[in-house]
């Protein structure tokens, strides 16, 4: 089987209504507020494409806008998952509800290395998610509901304002009451994770007398996750997502596997090799036209372009996964079909922002350890390794020998390991206030990680409170005497639930041992930071590229967001906006007197919140959203975990 895309027409929503749009994204596409709120916009971005006046509802004979399925045909991590392929070949695994409806090309003037101005177009591909089935839907209805669409819209825009490379969202449109709906399995109020058993529980006796072993088994038991237990009828909705391109590792991998069928030898004269060549040129053109396309296309240097693509992809994916860790984000299902080659976050379905620190945190019940929070750089490297393997047919075809090709493969994979490791460590350095290139104090993260893991720390609150420590106790000697009141620093870091409920950075009060460990760490960290910035000055550890030193409190403020899109926030918002799901959604909030009425105010409130995640926010935002997750939200199905 050959081919790259399949024509498909979207299925428009009945009585569509615009719920949210991104003014920033609309402006980038050249759309004004009047355009966004027009009937034409709502119809088009709810799947009603190609409609011409005078042809009626059936549109027979209408020569409207052609649309095509973006997912093409995908594979996962280089394997043929025939059970997931509707064609039974392992080559047709793809998105079942993502449909491209157009591409916007806008000119922008850039300057090349020779200071000669040339124009490189800004390209934006527009996809509808939830606009009906594609040939890859495997029997599903191809629809999305308001709950999942809201998560997609808010999360992609939140990641953008957090400074993490991502696809964007243009619009969220819902089918009005009485319109399109879909039945979805979901979680009842009683569907929760089990409580962690006491270490004295007789059921743990069979695991031996070692207390540490009992604790591990008890924690594993408490982290077990169940499946949905009710069916809920929910309104259909469509999100329009936007990206420079949606070219994924899986696309390139699919064509490379076709090239190496049979005896595994590469023949540049085959149709399969020509298709792989076209795929690579396309990827270079849409993602890196200035660096990986134009310099090589004129010379027909496919190998040079492919190596350039790998270098850029290496940096992009490594940067992205490191930034996920910085903001407490777990993608949840980071396979090759969900990994854009440029390192741009996508597939906002199984994602989640972490509340209580857990190195293996993931919202999706199928994530396993491989896609757990701290393992995401490893998953990113595995995806990059698949991309390397997929480009090797080109390297082998144009190298002087197999030895030369193999040497390149080994070199690029080894180099990538170093890049992924450096990007991740740079994140922890900056979160602690150090320069990203200063590895002198990397041991401080190792020591802190152990304390966070055993003390039930809230990832977002802990780092933001640590930022407040530097703000309230400056390390710059120009601010006068440098404080050594480590106990007061710890008190500020710990927070106080008595003064402000939910404000402590820990889900259970620190015991004597944990507090002693954290106090010791605070003193060591503080002394290291003072030494780095206070006595010697911030410019000492900066590279030659840094011309303006950044004060540590500002570096930390811009690295440690105050607000992230926690799941309990979204549950509250979509439950009130879609009353039909309230009765079956997790009971982590008290029902309001108007629970039978649709209320979308929280949706808009969340959108305003995520636009400025590093600012202090309003008093209302601080009170409502700068807090730990409610205890019930840490156990409730659909909030703590989901399918």
N, C-alpha and C positions, 0 to 999 in steps of 0.2 A: 504494500500500500504506500503510495506517495501522496504528496499534497501538503498544504500548509494552512489553509483556512477553508471554512465552509460557509457559503452564503446563508443567512438566516434573517428573518424579519422579526423585529420586536413585537411583543403583544402588549398593546397600550393598556393603561389602567382606566378603569371606569371612573368618571367624575374625579379627575386628579386635582389635587390641591397642594400648593407649595407650602411646606412647613419651614424649611431652613434653606438658606443659600449663603455662600461665602462671598461677601463683597470683594475681598482681596482677589480671589480666584476669578470672579466675574470681570473685574477690572483688567486682569492680566489677559483675559480672552477678548478684551475690547467691548465688553457688555456693560451698559449703564444700568442704574436702578430701574429705569423705565422699561428696559428690555427684559430684565429678570421677572418683573411682575406682570408682564404681558401674557395674554392668553396663548400666543404662539410659543413662548418659552415653555410654559407649563405643558402644553400639548407635546411639543417636540421631546422634552426631556422626561416625559412620562411614557415614551415609547411610541407616540403617534407620529412616526416619521413618514415622509413620502406622501403626505396628504395634499391633494390638489383640489381646488374648487371645481365643483361641477361633476365629480365622479361618484358621489354618494359614498355610503359606508363601506361597500365591498371593494372600492378602488380598482375595479377591473379596468385594465387599459391605462392606468395612471403610470406615468414615467417619473416617479418620485425619487427620493434619495435612496441609493442602494446602501445597505448595511451588511456587515459581516461579523462573524464571531471572532473576537480577538484571541481566545485561548488557543486557536489552531489545534494542533495535536501535541500533547505533552507526554513526557515520561517522568518517572519519579526516581531521582538519584541514580539514573543509569540502568535501572532494572525494568524488565517488562512485567508490569503488574496486570496480567491478563484478566484477573478476576474483577478489576476495577475498570476495564475497558469495554465499552459497549459493543465494540467490533470483535472482541475476543482475541485480538492480536497483540495487545500491549502497546499499541501505537496511538490509540485514540483517547487516552486519558486526558481530560481537559476540563475547563470550567463549564458547568452546566447552566449558568445563568448570567454570564458576562458577555455583552454584545457591544461591539464598537459601532458608533453611529456617526463618526466623523473625525476629521483632523483639522486643527486650526494652525495655520502657519503665519507667524508674524515676523516681520523683518526687525533685526536689531544690529546695530553697528558695533563691531569689535575691532581690536587692533592686534595684529600678529607680532611676532618677535622682531620683525624688521621695521616695525612702526608704519607699515602700509595698511591702511584701512580697507577692510573688506566686510561684506555683509554675510552673516550667518543667520539663517532663520531660526526663530524659536518655535519649536513644534510641540503641539499638545494634542495627544490622542484622547478622545472622549469615549468613555465606556458607560453603558447602563448596566447596573447590577440589580437583577431581579425583574428583567423585562421579558420573562418567558423562557422556555426551554431551548437549548441548543442541542446539536447531535451528541454532545458529551454528557447529557444530564443524567444518564443511567436511570431513567424512569421517573425522576423527580419532576416537579411542576415548573421549575425554573424561576420561581417567584422568591421574593424576599418579603419579610414582614417589617412593620414599623420598628419593632424592637431591634432586630439585627441591622436594619438600615440606619437607625439612629446611632448605633454603636460605630458603624462604618464611617458615617459622616463626621461625628465628633472626634473620633480617635485619629483620623487622618489629619484633620485640621489641628488637633492638639499636638500631634507629633511635629507638625510644621512649625508651630510657634515655640515648641520646646527646642527647636534647632536640630531635629533629627531628619535625615533625608527620607522622604516619603512620597507616595502618591497623594494627590489632593482630592478634595470634594468640592464640587460646584453646587449641587442642589440635592435636596431631599424632598421628594414628592410622595404623597400618600393618597390612596384611594379613599374618598370620603365615605362617611357612614352609609351603609347600604350598598357599597360597591364591592370590589374584589377582596376576598379573604382567602386564607389558607389555614388548614389545621396543622398545628405543630405540636410535637411532644414536648412537654416542659415539666417543671418541677412544682409539686404541691408544697404547701406551707410546712408540711411535716417531713419533707425530704431533706435531710440534713446529714452532715458528716457525724459519725459517732464521737462521743466524748472520749478523751484520752483516758484509758483505764489507769487506776492507781498501781504503783509498783508492787503493792501488796495483793493485787488481784490474783486469786489462786490459779486463774487461767494462764498466768505467766510463769508459773512454777516449772512447766514442762520445758522451758527454754533455758533452764539452768539457774544457778544462784548468783551469777554475776549481775550486779545492779546496772552497769552500763549496757549490757546486752538486753536486759529487760526494758530499759528506757528506749532503746532503738526500736524494739518490737512494739512497744506501746505507742510510740510516735507514728510508726507505720500504720498501725491499726486506726489511729485517729485521723490519718490522712486518706483513708479509703474513700472512694467517691462512687456514688450510685448513679443509675440512669434515670431519665425523666419517667414520671409515673402518671402523668395526666395528659390529655389532649386539650389544646387551647386553640380557639378560632381567633385569628389575628388579622388585622387589616394589612393588605399588601402595600408595599412602598417600593420606590426605586431611588437609588442613589446614583448620581452621575459622578464617576471618579475620573480624575484627570492625571495624566503623566506624560512626560516627554516621550516615553515609549513603555510598552509592557513586555519587552523582550526578556525572556527568562532563561536561566540555565537549562531548564528542561527543553526549550526549543532547540538550542544548539546540540544538546545531548541526543535528541531524537534523530537528527540528521547524521550525526557522527556514527550512531549505531547502524544506520542504514548503509553507510559507507563501508563499515567493517563486517558486513555479513559474510558468511561463507568462510573462506580461509583466513580472513583478517587482513589480507593485503590491501594496500591502498592503490586504486587505479584512478588517476586524474581524468581519464577519458570517459568515465561513467556518468550517467545522469545523476546518480546519487551524490557523487562528488561535486558536480555542478550546483546541486541544490544546497549542499553545505557551504560552498563558496558564496552563493548568493545570500544565504542566511547571515554569514559573517560580515559581508560587505554592508548588508542592511543594518546590522547591529552597530557597526562602526559609524555608519552615516547618521543614524538617528540619535545615537548617544554621544559620540565624540567626533563630530565632523571636522573640526580644526586639527586635532592631534592624531587621530587614528584613521581618518578617511582620506581627506584631501592630499596629505603628503605621500600617501602610498597608492592611491587609486590611479593617479596619473602615470605611475611607473608599473602598474599592475602587480604590485608587490603584496600579494595576499598574506604571505608569512609575516612580513613586517607589520602589516595592519593587525594580524591576529595576535602577535606578541604585544603590540601596543594595547590592544583590547584587554589582554590578560593583566597587564600592569595597572591599567586604570580600574579594572574590575576588582583586582586584589585590594587596592586602596579603598575603593568604595564600599565593598562588603565588609571589610575589616573595620572601617570607620563606623558603619551603620550598627553592627552588632555590639561594638564597644559603647556606642551612644545609647543603645537599648539598656545596657546595664546601668549606665549613668542615671537614667530617668526612672529605673525600676520597671521596665517593660519586658514582658515575655510574649514573643510572637505565638508560640504554642505548637506550630506545625511547620517548621522551617525546612521543608523539602525543596528539591530543585525546581518543582513547579510553582513554588511560592517565593523564589529568590530571583529578583530582577538582577540582570548582570551588572547594572550600574550601582548596585547597593542602595536601593530605594525601598523603604518599607511598604509592604502591601499585604493583602489578605487579612483584613480586619474582621475575622470571624472567631478564631480560637484564642485571640489575644487577651491579655489582662495586665493591669498595672498592679504591682505587688504592694500589699499592705504589710503584713508581718514578714520580716526577712526569713527566707528559706532558700538556700542555694539551688534547690530543685523545684522552685515554685513554677507552676503553670496552671492556667485556668482550665484548659481543655483536658478532659478525662483521658484522652488517648495520647497525651504528650510523652509520657514516660520520662526517664531520666535524660535521654538524648537531647530533648528540647527544653529541659529545665533551665531556669534563669541563668545560672552561672555557666552552664554548658553551651550557651548560645554561640559564643565565639568558636567552639569546637564544631558546632553544626554549620556555622558559616564557612569555616575552613573546609569542611567536607563538601559543601556545595561548590566552593571554588575548585577543589580537586576534581570534581566532576567536569567543570568547565575546562580545566586543563586537559583532562583526558579527551574531551570532546574536540579540542582544537589540535590535538596531537596528530590526527590524520594529515592535516595541512603541514605541520612541522615535518613529519616523516616524508611527505611527498616532495618537499623542496629542500631538505637537508642533504648534505654531501653523503651522509651515511646514517645508519640506524644508531650507531654509537653517538654521533653528534646529536641526534634527536633525543635519545635517552638522556644524555647529559643535560640538555636544556630542560627536559621535564623534571629531572631531579633538582636542578638549580632553582627553578621557579617555585617548586613546592617547598623547598627548604627556605627560600626567601620569604614566601608567604607565611610560614609558621612564625618567623621573626616579626613580620608586620602585624599579624593578628595579636601576638603577645604584647608588642609595644603599644599598640592602640589601646588595649585594655588597661595596661598599667598606667598609661597617661591619664585615663579617666579617673582612676583612684587617686593619683597624685593631685589632680586639679580639685577633686571633691574635698580633699584634705587641705587645700590652700597652697600647695606647692606648684612650681612650674611643671608643665607636662613633660619636660625633658630632664628634670632633676630626679634621678632614681636613688638618691642618697638615702632616702627614708622609706623605701618600699616595704621594709619589714613592718612598718606601722600599720599598713593595711592588713597584712597577714595576721597580726596580733588582734586588730580590731574585728576582723571577720569572725574569729572564734568567739569573741564576746557577744557580737550581734546575734550569732546563731543560737546561743544558749540563753539569751536574756529577753527573747520575744520583742525585739526592737521593730518599730515601724520605720521602714526604709526611708520614706520621704520626710517624716518629721525629724528623725534623727539627724539627717544631713542638714536640714534647714536650721535646726536648733544649734548644730555645730557652727553653722555660718553666723548665727546670732552671738555665739560666744566670741568669735573674732570681732564682730561689730561692737559688742559691748566692752570687750577687753582688748583694745587694739594692740597689735604687735609692732607697729611702726614707732620707732623711737622718737619721731617728731611729735608724737602725741603726749609726750611727757613720760613719767615713770611707767615701766612695763609691769603690769600686775602679775603677781604669782599666787593669787587667791584661787587655787585649783579647786577647792571645795565649792566656792561660789560658781565657778565655771561648770562644775558637774551638776550643781543644782539647776542652773539655767538649761543645761543640755537635757536633763531629766524631765523638766517641766513639772507642772503642778495641776492635777485634776481637781483639787479642791477650789482653786481659784478659777480655772476654766475647764469644765468637763471635757474629757477627751483630748486634752492638750499634751499630756505626757507622751514622750516618745517611746514608751514601753507599755505593752499590753498587760503585764502584771508588774507590780512594784518590784524593784530590784532587791534581791536578798543581800545579805551582808557580804557574801563572797563575790557576787557579781559587781556590787558597787565598789568594792575594793579594787577589783581588776580594772574597772572602767576608770576609776580615779587615777590609778597608776598609768593607764594609757593616756588619759587627758594630760597629765603632767609631761610625759615623754613627747607627745605630739606637740604640745604647746612650746616646750623648750626647743624642739626642732624647728618649729615655724618661726619663733623669735630669732633663732640663729640664722635662718635662711633669709628672713625679711627685715628683721629689726636691727641687728648689729651690723651686718654687711651691706644692707640695702638690697632692694628687690632686683636691681639690674645685674647683680653678680652671677645669678644662675640662668640668666636669659641668654638665648642664642643671638647671633649677630643679626638675625632677621627681626628681632624685637627692638623697636625704637622707642616705644612708650611703655614703661613698666606698669603693670596692672596691680593695684593694691590687693592684698590677699582677700579682704572681705568682699571686694567686688568680684574677684575671680571665683570665689566660692558662691556668691549670690547668683552668678550667671551659670553656675554648674549644678546647683542644688535647687531645683524648683520648689516653690511653696505649694503649688497646686498641680496635681496630676488627675487624670480622669479615672478615679476609682470606680469600681463596679457598682458599689452601693449607691453612688450618686446617679448613675445611669438607670439603675433599677427603679429608683424613686421617680425619676423623670418619665420613663416610658410607661410605668404603671399608672401614673396619673394622667398621662396623655392618651392611654388606651385602656379605659375602664374595664373592658371585657376580660383583660388579663389579670386584673387586680386580685380577683378571688383565688387565682391559682398561682400567683407570684409569691415569692418568699415573704413571710410575714416579719420583715425586719423593721417596718415602720407602722405606726399606728394609723389605721384608716381614717381619713378625714370625713367630715360630715358630708362633703360634696364628692365622695369617691365615685358616685355614679355619673358624674359630669366629666367630660374631657377637659383637661387642663394642661396646656402646653407651655405654661409660663416657666416651669422648671427647665424645659428643653432650651428655651432661649436664655435662661439664666446660666446654664452650664456653658452654652456657646460663648457668652460674654466672659465667663470665668477663664476659659482655656485660652483666650486671646492674649493674656498677659500672665503667663504662669510664674514668672520670676518676680513680679511686683508684689507688694504687700496686699493689694486689693482693698476693697471697701470694708468697713466694719462688719457689715452683714455677711460678706463673703468669708471674712476671717472667722467669724463665729460659726458659720454653718459648715464650711468646707475645710478649714485648716484644723483637722482633727484626725484621730485614729478612726479606723473603720468600727462601726458598732459591733459589739461582741457577737451578736446574732449573725451578722453578715459574714463572719469568718467561718461559719458552718453551713449556711443556707445553700441548698442547691439552686443553681441559676445565678448565684452571686459569688460564692466561694469557689464554685466549680461549675462546669457546663459541658455539654457534648458539642 
